[in-house]
């Protein structure tokens, strides 16, 4: 780690990250944990100017951003992942760090966030991560994705409707939610159905988290 990352708050954050990864039973090695904390350091630095996240304390970035993102890792089963409305790279960058062989596309329409993402991808040497600055409903990708994930993008209906053209046959939408979104599930657009909802336990978060799986009723 560089000098910035070894500040006391970041060192404490690294210990919290290691404890959380152990609690989640994730196969994330020391080098990857170092990368994750370098990402937090970058986010903390850029956040002072660009206001990328309302979470400003390093410890809360570890629990609310890193561990919250990593909690879905066991449920990401695909060959290409699209993170819609990724913001500062959540959950996409933690996923890309943890799964270096998994292609992850980071999509956000806000230029300052895309600029940060490009910087982070470069500094962290994430060869499996691609940044796209575009509105999801307008973006015409040369490929379709078997996993499309969102963390704080929109309601379920809007998420599915706007990204439907990017889903590969047999693919799945993964929507990261707080409390169980019963009403949002009832408003899913025609042609899509709930597959399942998994309750997540995120170390240090102290709040409800659910992962909603949505699939097309008929695949092309």
ZALUMLUM-436026 format. One record per residue (C-alpha): residue in three letters; y, x, z. Coordinates in nm, 4 decimals, m for minus. Layout:
<sites>
[site 'ALA',[Y,X,Z]]
...
</sites>
This chain:
<sites>
[site 'UNK',[0.0000,0.0000,0.0000]]
[site 'UNK',[0.3575,0.1097,m0.0554]]
[site 'UNK',[0.6145,0.1503,0.2207]]
[site 'UNK',[0.7371,m0.2085,0.1943]]
[site 'UNK',[0.3881,m0.3515,0.2382]]
[site 'UNK',[0.3232,m0.1521,0.5554]]
[site 'UNK',[0.6112,m0.3137,0.7466]]
[site 'UNK',[0.4851,m0.4617,1.0771]]
[site 'UNK',[0.5030,m0.8206,0.9540]]
[site 'UNK',[0.2994,m0.7387,0.6441]]
[site 'UNK',[0.0488,m0.5366,0.8450]]
[site 'UNK',[0.0007,m0.8338,1.0750]]
[site 'UNK',[m0.0295,m1.0558,0.7687]]
[site 'UNK',[m0.3026,m0.8321,0.6306]]
[site 'UNK',[m0.5025,m0.8761,0.9530]]
[site 'UNK',[m0.4559,m1.2535,0.9372]]
[site 'UNK',[m0.5697,m1.2493,0.5740]]
[site 'UNK',[m0.8834,m1.0529,0.6613]]
[site 'UNK',[m0.9681,m1.2952,0.9431]]
[site 'UNK',[m0.9137,m1.5931,0.7147]]
[site 'UNK',[m1.1280,m1.4495,0.4367]]
[site 'UNK',[m1.4059,m1.3847,0.6886]]
[site 'UNK',[m1.3790,m1.7424,0.8197]]
[site 'UNK',[m1.3995,m1.8768,0.4644]]
[site 'UNK',[m1.6958,m1.6454,0.3943]]
[site 'UNK',[m1.5442,m1.5227,0.0675]]
[site 'UNK',[m1.6613,m1.2086,m0.1173]]
[site 'UNK',[m1.3171,m1.0486,m0.1371]]
[site 'UNK',[m1.3203,m0.6736,m0.0814]]
[site 'UNK',[m1.0617,m0.4457,0.0802]]
[site 'UNK',[m0.9018,m0.3478,m0.2519]]
[site 'UNK',[m0.8554,m0.7131,m0.3450]]
[site 'UNK',[m0.7119,m0.7897,m0.0024]]
[site 'UNK',[m0.4657,m0.5061,m0.0574]]
[site 'UNK',[m0.3693,m0.6618,m0.3918]]
[site 'UNK',[m0.3190,m0.9987,m0.2259]]
[site 'UNK',[m0.0829,m0.8475,0.0293]]
[site 'UNK',[0.1049,m0.6623,m0.2443]]
[site 'UNK',[0.1517,m1.0015,m0.4076]]
[site 'UNK',[0.2901,m1.1408,m0.0806]]
[site 'UNK',[0.5278,m0.8441,m0.0587]]
[site 'UNK',[0.6520,m0.9115,m0.4118]]
[site 'UNK',[0.6931,m1.2816,m0.3416]]
[site 'UNK',[0.8798,m1.2088,m0.0195]]
[site 'UNK',[1.1116,m0.9659,m0.2023]]
[site 'UNK',[1.1878,m1.1917,m0.4988]]
[site 'UNK',[1.2227,m1.4981,m0.2788]]
[site 'UNK',[1.5405,m1.3610,m0.1256]]
[site 'UNK',[1.7189,m1.3967,m0.4607]]
[site 'UNK',[1.5212,m1.6500,m0.6643]]
[site 'UNK',[1.4181,m1.8991,m0.3929]]
[site 'UNK',[1.0627,m1.9290,m0.5267]]
[site 'UNK',[0.9162,m2.0878,m0.2131]]
[site 'UNK',[1.0438,m2.2588,0.0999]]
[site 'UNK',[0.7960,m2.0518,0.3018]]
[site 'UNK',[0.9795,m1.7356,0.4024]]
[site 'UNK',[0.7796,m1.5763,0.6846]]
[site 'UNK',[0.5026,m1.3387,0.5781]]
[site 'UNK',[0.2513,m1.4858,0.8230]]
[site 'UNK',[0.3062,m1.8363,0.6881]]
[site 'UNK',[0.2814,m1.7041,0.3308]]
[site 'UNK',[m0.0660,m1.5757,0.4192]]
[site 'UNK',[m0.1874,m1.9075,0.5645]]
[site 'UNK',[0.0117,m2.1557,0.3540]]
[site 'UNK',[m0.0148,m1.9722,0.0217]]
[site 'UNK',[m0.2960,m1.7149,0.0126]]
[site 'UNK',[m0.5609,m1.8789,0.2292]]
[site 'UNK',[m0.4695,m2.2262,0.1035]]
[site 'UNK',[m0.5300,m2.1026,m0.2530]]
[site 'UNK',[m0.8434,m1.9035,m0.1703]]
[site 'UNK',[m1.0042,m2.2027,0.0026]]
[site 'UNK',[m1.0754,m2.3558,m0.3395]]
[site 'UNK',[m1.2425,m2.0397,m0.4737]]
[site 'UNK',[m1.6033,m2.1554,m0.4121]]
[site 'UNK',[m1.5279,m2.4683,m0.6164]]
[site 'UNK',[m1.3850,m2.2904,m0.9219]]
[site 'UNK',[m1.6769,m2.2773,m1.1616]]
[site 'UNK',[m1.5651,m2.2092,m1.5159]]
[site 'UNK',[m1.4997,m1.9550,m1.7867]]
[site 'UNK',[m1.1248,m2.0188,m1.8296]]
[site 'UNK',[m0.8773,m2.1560,m1.5747]]
[site 'UNK',[m0.5348,m2.3089,m1.6347]]
[site 'UNK',[m0.2971,m2.3330,m1.3373]]
[site 'UNK',[m0.0444,m2.6078,m1.4196]]
[site 'UNK',[0.2949,m2.5907,m1.2510]]
[site 'UNK',[0.1904,m2.2649,m1.0888]]
[site 'UNK',[0.5383,m2.1923,m0.9475]]
[site 'UNK',[0.5215,m1.8397,m0.8038]]
[site 'UNK',[0.1527,m1.8156,m0.9005]]
[site 'UNK',[m0.0313,m2.0484,m0.6653]]
[site 'UNK',[m0.3249,m2.0806,m0.6706]]
[site 'UNK',[m0.3555,m1.8831,m0.9958]]
[site 'UNK',[m0.2678,m1.5312,m0.8835]]
[site 'UNK',[m0.4959,m1.5330,m0.5759]]
[site 'UNK',[m0.7742,m1.6692,m0.8003]]
[site 'UNK',[m0.7123,m1.3990,m1.0625]]
[site 'UNK',[m0.7166,m1.1244,m0.7987]]
[site 'UNK',[m1.0366,m1.2569,m0.6431]]
[site 'UNK',[m1.2156,m1.3134,m0.9746]]
[site 'UNK',[m1.1099,m1.0223,m1.2011]]
[site 'UNK',[m1.3514,m1.1303,m1.4770]]
[site 'UNK',[m1.2120,m1.4864,m1.4882]]
[site 'UNK',[m0.9311,m1.5516,m1.7399]]
[site 'UNK',[m0.6478,m1.7360,m1.5632]]
[site 'UNK',[m0.3446,m1.8817,m1.7427]]
[site 'UNK',[m0.0335,m1.9349,m1.5297]]
[site 'UNK',[0.1803,m2.2164,m1.6711]]
[site 'UNK',[0.5281,m2.3070,m1.5504]]
[site 'UNK',[0.8330,m2.4413,m1.7316]]
[site 'UNK',[1.0956,m2.2731,m1.5111]]
[site 'UNK',[1.2166,m1.9417,m1.6498]]
[site 'UNK',[1.2912,m1.7685,m1.3185]]
[site 'UNK',[0.9391,m1.8435,m1.1984]]
[site 'UNK',[0.7887,m1.7193,m1.5248]]
[site 'UNK',[0.9934,m1.3992,m1.4895]]
[site 'UNK',[0.8506,m1.3428,m1.1424]]
[site 'UNK',[0.4995,m1.4159,m1.2695]]
[site 'UNK',[0.5357,m1.1592,m1.5468]]
[site 'UNK',[0.6561,m0.9018,m1.2943]]
[site 'UNK',[0.3719,m0.9794,m1.0534]]
[site 'UNK',[0.1043,m0.9708,m1.3239]]
[site 'UNK',[0.2368,m0.6336,m1.4401]]
[site 'UNK',[0.2767,m0.4727,m1.0988]]
[site 'UNK',[m0.0621,m0.5976,m0.9779]]
[site 'UNK',[m0.2271,m0.4945,m1.3075]]
[site 'UNK',[m0.3893,m0.8352,m1.3524]]
[site 'UNK',[m0.5459,m0.7938,m1.6947]]
[site 'UNK',[m0.7132,m1.1351,m1.6646]]
[site 'UNK',[m0.3870,m1.3275,m1.6067]]
[site 'UNK',[m0.1587,m1.4677,m1.8784]]
[site 'UNK',[0.1863,m1.6210,m1.8195]]
[site 'UNK',[0.3143,m1.9133,m2.0280]]
[site 'UNK',[0.6642,m2.0582,m1.9837]]
[site 'UNK',[0.6344,m2.4085,m2.1282]]
[site 'UNK',[0.6128,m2.7729,m2.0297]]
[site 'UNK',[0.2476,m2.8669,m1.9975]]
[site 'UNK',[0.2741,m3.1828,m2.2073]]
[site 'UNK',[0.4335,m2.9878,m2.4954]]
[site 'UNK',[0.2217,m2.6747,m2.4844]]
[site 'UNK',[m0.0292,m2.6436,m2.7678]]
[site 'UNK',[m0.2818,m2.3862,m2.6546]]
[site 'UNK',[m0.5177,m2.2134,m2.8983]]
[site 'UNK',[m0.7943,m2.2770,m2.6445]]
[site 'UNK',[m0.8970,m2.5502,m2.4057]]
[site 'UNK',[m0.9849,m2.4910,m2.0420]]
[site 'UNK',[m1.2921,m2.5940,m1.8463]]
[site 'UNK',[m1.0962,m2.5847,m1.5182]]
[site 'UNK',[m0.7375,m2.7108,m1.4919]]
[site 'UNK',[m0.5935,m2.6795,m1.1435]]
[site 'UNK',[m0.2666,m2.7869,m0.9818]]
[site 'UNK',[m0.1361,m2.7322,m0.6330]]
[site 'UNK',[0.2090,m2.8887,m0.6180]]
[site 'UNK',[0.2710,m3.0064,m0.9724]]
[site 'UNK',[0.2710,m3.3864,m0.9739]]
[site 'UNK',[0.0820,m3.6987,m0.8772]]
[site 'UNK',[m0.2756,m3.7251,m0.9992]]
[site 'UNK',[m0.1969,m3.9684,m1.2808]]
[site 'UNK',[0.0851,m3.7546,m1.4242]]
[site 'UNK',[m0.1165,m3.4338,m1.3833]]
[site 'UNK',[m0.4160,m3.5720,m1.5716]]
[site 'UNK',[m0.2111,m3.7500,m1.8367]]
[site 'UNK',[0.0113,m3.4533,m1.9195]]
[site 'UNK',[m0.2671,m3.1924,m1.9249]]
[site 'UNK',[m0.5459,m3.3999,m2.0821]]
[site 'UNK',[m0.5080,m3.2361,m2.4254]]
[site 'UNK',[m0.5842,m2.8965,m2.2687]]
[site 'UNK',[m0.9138,m2.9920,m2.1008]]
[site 'UNK',[m1.2315,m2.8634,m2.2653]]
[site 'UNK',[m1.5267,m3.0979,m2.3203]]
[site 'UNK',[m1.7140,m3.1234,m1.9923]]
[site 'UNK',[m1.4226,m2.9688,m1.8062]]
[site 'UNK',[m1.2746,m3.0725,m1.4726]]
[site 'UNK',[m0.9323,m3.1204,m1.3178]]
[site 'UNK',[m0.8945,m2.9781,m0.9668]]
[site 'UNK',[m0.5995,m3.1229,m0.7763]]
[site 'UNK',[m0.5095,m2.9618,m0.4441]]
[site 'UNK',[m0.3832,m3.2273,m0.2027]]
[site 'UNK',[m0.2944,m3.2657,0.1636]]
[site 'UNK',[m0.4202,m3.5962,0.3041]]
[site 'UNK',[m0.6848,m3.7845,0.1072]]
[site 'UNK',[m0.4911,m3.9376,m0.1893]]
[site 'UNK',[m0.6568,m4.2824,m0.1977]]
[site 'UNK',[m0.3679,m4.4569,m0.3752]]
[site 'UNK',[m0.3230,m4.1806,m0.6335]]
[site 'UNK',[m0.6924,m4.1965,m0.7190]]
[site 'UNK',[m0.6624,m4.5703,m0.7831]]
[site 'UNK',[m0.3898,m4.5014,m1.0405]]
[site 'UNK',[m0.5884,m4.2555,m1.2555]]
[site 'UNK',[m0.5296,m4.3168,m1.6277]]
[site 'UNK',[m0.7912,m4.4866,m1.8436]]
[site 'UNK',[m1.0599,m4.2519,m1.9705]]
[site 'UNK',[m1.0756,m4.0452,m1.6508]]
[site 'UNK',[m1.2668,m4.0927,m1.3275]]
[site 'UNK',[m1.2989,m3.9418,m0.9842]]
[site 'UNK',[m1.5917,m3.7037,m0.9566]]
[site 'UNK',[m1.5600,m3.6215,m0.5863]]
[site 'UNK',[m1.3194,m3.5230,m0.3091]]
[site 'UNK',[m1.3932,m3.2189,m0.0929]]
[site 'UNK',[m1.2233,m3.1670,0.2432]]
[site 'UNK',[m1.1090,m2.8071,0.2857]]
[site 'UNK',[m1.0662,m2.6153,0.6088]]
[site 'UNK',[m0.7891,m2.3583,0.5697]]
[site 'UNK',[m0.7707,m2.1009,0.8525]]
[site 'UNK',[m0.4359,m2.0970,1.0300]]
[site 'UNK',[m0.2907,m2.3897,0.8374]]
[site 'UNK',[m0.3220,m2.6695,1.0916]]
[site 'UNK',[m0.2955,m2.9430,0.8278]]
[site 'UNK',[m0.5269,m3.1562,0.6171]]
[site 'UNK',[m0.6322,m3.0274,0.2766]]
[site 'UNK',[m0.8466,m3.1951,0.0120]]
[site 'UNK',[m0.9605,m3.0874,m0.3334]]
[site 'UNK',[m0.9886,m3.3735,m0.5838]]
[site 'UNK',[m1.2257,m3.3370,m0.8809]]
[site 'UNK',[m1.1469,m3.5503,m1.1874]]
[site 'UNK',[m1.3430,m3.5639,m1.5135]]
[site 'UNK',[m1.3177,m3.7421,m1.8465]]
[site 'UNK',[m1.5379,m4.0471,m1.8784]]
[site 'UNK',[m1.6346,m3.9466,m2.2318]]
[site 'UNK',[m1.6180,m3.5886,m2.3575]]
[site 'UNK',[m1.5723,m3.4966,m2.7221]]
</sites>
